[in-house]
Amino acid sequence: DGVSLRTSLGGTGGGFLASLTTFFLALLRRVFGGESFFVNTFTSDREAKVFLAPSMVGDLRALEVTPGSRLLIQSGSYLASTPGINLRIRWGGLRSILGREGAFLLEASGTGTVYINSYGAIEELEVQGALVVDTGHLVAFADSLNFRLRLAGGSLWTAFKSGEGLVFEFTGHGKILIQTRNLPGLVRWIAPSLPV
C-alpha cells in the first residue's frame, strides 16, 4: 500500500533533444539488450516493499555497484535497479555473437543496487588469474575482467568429441556470476518429447 508506479522510457526528461535521446536509448535497450522498452519506477513517501520475480525459475541476486566500477550483464538477466544506476548498451564484440550470447551486453555503472536473475542457481566466483566458463552459463561479470572466446579443450577435434564447442576464457581480477543451468539445454532436452 502507498506505492506509486510511473512508466517511462527511462530518461529524466529535459526537452525535445533529451526526450529523443531517451527514446533512442530505450530502443537500443529493447532491440539489442533484450530488455523492456519501458521502465517502471516505484516510489513511496513512507516505508514500503515491492516484490520482484523473474520470468524463469532461478535465483535473483542483488549486486552493489560503486563509483568507478561497472558490471556487464548478459541479455535477459537484468531485472531491476535502484536510482543512481546508469544503464547502457555495450558492444560485446564478435566473440559474444559466436558464443551464442548476443552481440550486446547491458552495462551498469553509477552508485546503487542492480538486481539480476538467472535460470537455475547463481554462483559467484572471484577470478584471480584465469577462469574458463561455458558460453551458456554466463550471467554477469566485472568490467575489470578481459575475456576471449576459444574452443573447449583447445582444438576443434576435442571440442567436437566433448560436445562443448566454444567457451569464454576470462583473465584478470574481478567477480563473475554464472548460472548452474542454461535455457538452450532445457530446450534440447524437451524438444524430442514435443508433438510434431
Salt bridges, closest charged atoms under 4 A:
ASP1 OD2 - ARG46 NH2 3.29
GLU107 OE2 - ARG70 NE 3.49
GLU107 OE2 - ARG88 NE 2.79
GLU107 OE1 - ARG90 NH1 2.86
GLU124 OE1 - ARG61 NH1 3.09
GLU124 OE2 - LYS175 NZ 3.79
ASP143 OD2 - ARG90 NH1 2.32
GLU169 OE1 - ARG148 NH2 2.71
GLU169 OE1 - ARG150 NE 3.25
